[in-house]
């Protein structure tokens, strides 16, 4: 798994992160698919790092709050918070 793949999978989430409202169906499906593909610790750490990079780029304003709310909005149990300060090395 590479960040380019993570980014393209989560592209449908961009409108929600930028404008609010409800996430697009493809957004939640993308998050579910990423979690399903991340079936080992290195993949989970990679996805965490990609999301951390996205969070760093979205910091400031409402964007990071919306990005962090995506798992709950999509009823997906992400094992860590989407945040610029998440420690991806602690993900197993």
Secondary structure, 3 states (H helix, E strand, C coil): CCHHHHHHHHHHHHHHHHHCCCCCHHHHHHHHHHHHHCCCHHHHHHHHHHHHHHHHHHCCCCHHHHHHHHHHHCCCCCCCCCCCCCCHHHCC
